[in-house]
Amino acid sequence: MSNSIEQVIEPWQMENGNVKGVSKEIRISRTAHNLSASSLRKKSDIDLASKVRCSVLKKFLVNLQEVMFGTKLCVLLPAVPLAIIAQCYGVARPWVFALSMLGLTMLAERISFLTEQIAFYTGPTAGGLLNATCGNATELIIAIFALWQQKVDVVKYSLLGSILSNLLLVLGTSLFCGGLVNLHKEQNYDRKQADVNSALLLLALLCHVLPLMFRYAGESAAYSPEATLQLSRASSIIMLVAYMAYIFFQLCTHSKLFEAQEEEQDDDVVCLEETPVIGFWSGVVWLVGMTTVIAILSEYVVGTIEEASASWGISVTFISIILLPIVGNAAEHAGAVIFAFKNKLDITLGVALGSATQIAMFVVPASVLFGWILGINMDLDFNLLETGSLALSIIVTAFTLQDGTSHYLKGLILLLCYIVIGACFFVSSGTDNDHQQNNIDLGLGSSAKGVFGV
């Protein structure tokens, strides 16, 4: 490992003979998402690359080894070029969809790795802000491309599915498996972090319920779909303000609530991630390149989801709510379960609840405002079935985590809730024709209106 660092660290990154930013303060500022992803990483063997005499080529090969093959998910790497080739040569669209999803599984984990590497040099605050922004970059990029193609329902379903997946599937699997492995140990966690995330999720739920209630309560001559759109945009701004306050709370005033679990992690994870393995500018370049590839594959996913739905005989709703979140967040989910095995539930809760909070309070309102910029009717009215599922999931999760202890039965209950919801969307057509028609009618031209559409 030391040899790789000598090859990638530039002179300007050194200070008093040490790498800038590599301190205990930086190491303990890593988020639960970083720790979760670390469980899927592996030490790269750079002996072959170190024998290259050309320094520029040597540095590139070392970085390539660390970025592309420094994860246990590197077996999915061939899916990325295969998806691009399949798209270019007109292979059956369901194959393009499946290969793109497999490629996104690996790339999402690599984004977490690159943001952590950059955080070593930027400091805890800037690094934490970068992690908070890029933690769910895949979902955000998919939402942007779906909005660009005016597939509002795909955006809503995929984001709703990500929240449900984190709250019920990830957390439920983690608590269930962790409870079975630690059957004779009491599993405890810090309720403070869980309480903060639960409160934010309840605020997000309120902002989703109000447009739905407003639509059903206002089915009179005075009601108009534009009013729901205005309320959604106003609520989205409020949610983003709350999310910025949450980031400030997490990074500045109460950072210890989100960092305490770091000191108890395993020694092998500490040794693997205690120093950067690529340079700052190399990390930036790789991050930009990786984001570009994610954008390409996300466009493929959005463009082929209907064909995959028709070919597989599964509704777009089920694919968006169930399959997309499971495959797209597989690396993060696996890490959460691994730390539950190790009886480190603070990290598991940080991954599951933190990701659900980020999607609900950042990605969803950002999608609404981005649709506003494009003149597309993206609101917070997710229809009765979807909003009801979200409400019950948040409430069940909040009740499950209220006492600060865990056992396998709690995890089993969350998993069964997810299975029931998945079965509901599997048998449902997932289409509200009236609401979909409103999306079409208001799809263009609303951006020319004033603030909140007035």
GIDA-V560206 format. One line per field, one symbol per residue. ss: DSSP state (a for helix, b for strand, c for the rest). phi: phi as a letter, one per 20 degrees, with the letter a starting at -180 (. if undefined). burial: 1 if it has 24 or more other ideal C-beta (glycine too) atoms within 12 Angstrom, else 0. A space follows every 10 residues. Layout:
BEGIN
ss=???
phi=???
burial=???
END
This chain:
BEGIN
ss=caaaaaaacc aaabbccbbc cccaaaaccc caaaaaaacc bcccccaaaa ccccaaaaaa aaaaaaaaac baaaaacaaa aaaaaaaacc ccaaaaaaaa aaaaaaaaaa aaaaaaaaaa aacaaaaaaa aaaaccaaaa aaaaaaaacc caaaaaaaaa aaaaaaaaaa aaaaaaaaaa acccccbbcc aaaaaaaaaa aaaaaaaaaa aaaaaaaccc ccccaaaaaa aaaaaaaaaa aaaaaaaaaa aaaccaaaaa aaaaccaaaa aaacccccca aaaaaaaaaa aaaaaaaaaa aaaaaaaaaa aacccaaaaa aaaaaaaaca aaaaaaaaaa acccaaaaaa aaaaaaaaaa aaaaaaaaaa aaaacccccc ccaaaaaaaa aaaaaaaaaa ccccbbcaaa aaaaaaaaaa aaaaaaaccc ccaaaaaaaa accccaaacc aaac
phi=.fffffedee gfeeblndff necffffeef effffffffd ecfeedgfff efefffffff fffffffede bfeffeggff ffffffffdm fgggffffff ffffgfffff ffffffffff denfffffff ffeegcffff fgfffffgel dfffffffff fffffffdff ffffffffff fdfdceecbe ffffffffff fffffgfefg fffffffdfc feebgfffff ffffffffff ffffffffff edfcfffddf fffdffffff ffdfcfdcff ffffffffff ffffffffff fffdffffff femdffffff edfgffffdf ffffffffff gemdffffff ffffffffff ecffffffff ffffmdfdce eemfffffff ffffffffff efdmcbbfff ffffffffff ffffffeefm cdffffffff fdfcnfffff fmne
burial=1001101110 0010000010 1100011111 1111111111 1101010011 0000000111 1111111111 1111011011 0010011000 0011111111 1111111111 1111111111 1101001111 1111111111 1111111110 1111111111 1111111111 1111111111 1100001011 1111111111 1111111111 1101100000 0000111111 1111111111 0110011011 1000101110 1100100010 0111111111 0110011001 1011111111 1111110110 0001111111 1111111111 1111111111 1111111111 1111111111 1111111111 1101011111 1110111011 1111011101 1000011101 1111101100 1101100101 0100110110 0110010000 0010
END
